[in-house]
Structure formats: structure tokens, C-alpha cells
Amino acid sequence: MDVWKQFEENAITHSAAHHLLAILELRQKRGYARVTDVAKHLNITTGSASTNLKSLKARGLIIEDENRFLTLSEEGEALAKAVVMRKDVFYRFLVEVIGVSEEQAEIDACKTEHLISVETARKLQAFLEKHKK
């Protein structure tokens, strides 16, 4: 097996994950999300957000209505929630088990949230539950 190829086969890129998460978070906080809101949330230009969101729309992960409000499709929401779960479990592992500072754990969890496999995330979750303090 060519392990390096596994890196290429992740469902979404780091950038795509953050765009999906931005929509998820904005809709939870405000009840709506538009391209401009996503851009502000991610601190990028509206043009960049629009370009990135276009590819996610083409993949069927985001739906834009006639009023330009964005929602996540069922698949998009599932991907976003999976990223959140993987980030949270990896963050907890870094802080609670190996003693990484919260600040560094946040950075490292963000870097890897879309890379960890579902299997690894589940095993980490089980480990954390089994070894709760």
C-alpha cells in the first residue's frame, strides 16, 4: 500500500473543511449564512470565499437559495460534524493524555481535523472514555 496516496484521498481539503464549518457555525449562531458572512468569519476576501464555495456547491455539499443564503446539504453537514468531532477528540487527547498546552493543541487539532480517519477518531474517543480521570 502506498501510504502517501492516502493523504490525497481525504474527502475534503483543509480549506473546504473550514468553509463548511463556517456555514455550520454561522447558521447555529445567526440562523443564516451568506458568502460575505463566510468571508468575514474566515477573514478572507469575498472573492476567495465565493470561489471556494462554488466548488463545494458543485460537489453538492452546499446549497444556495434564491436569496443567496447558504445551507449545508445532508452530506455537507455530516462532513462538517465529522470534522468537529475529530478535532474535539484529537484536541482532548493532546491536552488530557499527553499534556500539550491548550493553545498548541488547538493549533495542532485544527491542522489535522480533516486528516484523521474515522477509525482513528473512534479509537481515540474510546481511549479517552476508558481512561477518563
FIDREN-360025 format. One record per residue: residue in three letters; x, z, y of N, C-alpha, C in turn. Coordinates in steps of 0.001 Angstrom, whole numbers, plus 500000, padded with zeros to 6 digits. Atoms other than C-alpha are relative to their C-alpha. Last residue first. Layout:
# FIDREN-360025
alaXZYXZYXZY ...
END
This chain:
# FIDREN-360025
lys499481498643499747490222535063510916498873500959500201 lys500442499395498732488783531968509323500526501411500133 his498972499100499485490894530640506430499626500601501358 lys499500499139501076488162529008504358500942501079500526 glu501092499115500408486361527601507395500479501011498952 leu500265499069498907489588526198508848498897500990499623 phe498873499084499913490583524628505527499731501066501060 ala500138499096501146487132523070505109501101501063500018 gln501175499167499736487339521567508602499829501031498890 leu499582499043498973490868520291507929498864500965500311 lys499103499053500668489653518700504685500498501055500988 arg500817499124500854486719517106506499500857501057499312 ala500777499121499123488996515747509229499157500981499183 thr499092498988499453491425514382506638499246500983500877 glu499572499114501080488636512599504756500888501127500521 val501119499101500267487109511190507939500400501003498920 ser501052500484500898490479509692508770498899501048499857 ile500116499196501214492461510812511797498848499464499153 leu499077500458501038493145508021514268499852500742498680 his500565501213500598490262508308516751500860499476498844 glu501418499855500360490972511916517711499402498789499294 thr500206500307501417494771511485517608498532499965499563 lys499202501143500462495800511298521243499628499559498587 cys500499501206499328492967513552522385500735498757499503 ala501291500304500636493895516180519799499408498738500616 asp499743500566501320497504516032521016498707499626499278 ile499319501292499861496563516505524668500175499335498641 glu500979500916499402494052519288523960500597498596500117 ala500938500349501070496546520986521623498949499021500514 gln499349501012500832499171520865524379499084499550498878 glu499762501202499196496872522667526814500616498879499162 glu501274500695499809495613525147524213500181498697500774 ser500714499559498792499171526077523229498728499179500172 val499693500879498868500092525224519625499216500515501203 gly499642499325498757499813528223517319500437499118501149 ile498558500124499764499968526583513881500438500466501388 val499158499912501198496658527728512500501480499936500329 glu500252498833500845494356528596515386500981500154498844 val499991498721499289495611526259518123499966501184499035 leu498767499856499217496588523123516192500103501378500648 phe498874499856500926493831523524513606501297500250500778 arg500071498658500592491212524124516296501167500251499049 tyr499663499053498934492308520997518184500032501429499439 phe498549500082499876492194518967514948500499500966501066 val499408499376501178488659520191514239501528499961500081 asp500225498553500028487480519504517770500703500671498832 lys499209499386498931489044516053517995499878501518499952 arg498588500060500400487682515025514600500886500654501052 met499777499087501112484188516237515505501478500025499599 val500082498638499470484243514519518901500298501013498897 val498774499794499223485428511261517299500032501429500544 ala498923499830500981482642511495514710501331500254500703 lys500109498636500527480118512048517499501071500282498962 ala499634499055498940481312508910519281499967501437499480 leu498547500088499789481223506831516078500457501030501028 ala499357499421501190477707508043515207501521499981500150 glu500136498546499901476554507337518764500661500687498816 gly499146499533498913477930503817518621499962501505500156 glu498612500063500474476346503185515206500962500526501064 glu499875498996501054472923504362516402501448500056499496 ser500803500375501173473377502317519549500163501115498980 leu499232500298501205474767504126522554499024499578498910 thr500236499052501082472886503891525796500887499595498831 leu499314500136501281473771502250529089499552501082499026 phe499694498698500569471527501808532100500552499793498593 arg498553499767500133471784498415533745500373501405499560 asn499623499263498791468118498320534828501474500403500004 glu500184500887498839467378495569532266500337500675501328 asp501370500445499751468850497752529520499920499153501271 glu500246499926498555472457497941528350498603499452500255 ile501143500807499584473035498768524676499824500204501500 ile500623499600498735476385499985523406498861499039500293 leu499822498553499896477884499875519904499328500569501245 gly501252499306500276476577496398519070500096501506500071 arg499920499421501348480018494836518785498735500771499624 ala499950501129500933479282492626521804500044500488498550 lys501364500545500064478266495736523762499949498877498971 leu500766499034500786481608497347522895498539499575499883 ser499628500191501408483396494191524078499243500982499100 lys500517501291500469481478494269527361500320499782498524 leu501350499779500514482191497968527820499402498714499444 asn499922499238501243485917497310528145498626500195499365 thr499324500822501009485450494556530728500023500711498652 ser500912501095500347482928496590532730500585499134498890 ala501070499429500821485109499701532669499066498894499511 ser499424499640501305488090497710533893498930500542499072 gly499666501242500696486044496117536681500566500263498609 thr501257500489500557484561499486537700500238498715499211 thr500793500868499131488090500742538173498721499563499288 ile499509501374500051489346503693536146499131499156500925 asn499036500209498913488978507466536535500695498638499881 leu498696500276500618487286507868533131501112499773501027 his499744498982501017484178509556534561501393499840499397 lys499658498754499301484277507341537649500389501089499009 ala498738500221499286484389504173535526500451501275500711 val498948499984501019481659505463533192501364499845500668 asp499856498595500415479437506227536187501121500147498971 thr499299499288498924480034502757537645500226501469499636 val498588500407500010479119501134534297500782500774501061 arg499841501392499582475876503113534165501494499691499989 ala498621500464499793474996506317532341499948498536500395 tyr499779501439499864471777508326532185501487499710500163 gly501149500712500549470357511747531329500138498493500099 arg500848500556498952472749513493533654498721499354499500 lys499976499233498745474756515854531419498959499524501005 gln500324498599500282473943514539527919499891500812501291 arg501420499945500378473791510923529087499571501430499686 leu500801500249498802477119511327530885498505500095499696 glu499939498835499111478741512937527841499134499812501243 leu500617498866500681477639510234525375499925501209500936 ile501445500258500001478491507438527805499267501173499365 ala500465499890498608481939508915528438498489499791500067 leu500132498580499678482468509443524709499478500202501418 leu501173499508500724481787505760524031499750501472500328 his501169500612499361484234504746526752498713500462499317 his500263499298498741486804507236525468498809499410500749 ala500518498664500307486554505877521927499642500736501285 ala501403500175500388486969502324523218499364501353499697 ser500770500325498800490177503322524990498516499873499690 his500026498782499188491617504986521891499138499776501240 thr498759499649499320490719501921519844499821501309500762 ile499953500245498563487792501698517452501348500428500571 ala501243500602499516487086501424513731500050499655501483 asn500914499002499476490657502080512655498825499311500664 glu501351500116500541492171499249510623499027501062500486 glu500724501112499393495350498684512606498521499981499621 phe500131499699498569496770502101511721499155498941500692 gln501142499092499862496098501400508031499741500334501470 lys501193500813499764498471498442508302498752500867500178 trp500038500387498583501424500827508713498759499171500317 val500568498925499182500646502361505330499873499579501457 asp499280500039498733501262499114503469499353500995500961 met500844500000498815500000500000500000500885500000501244 
END
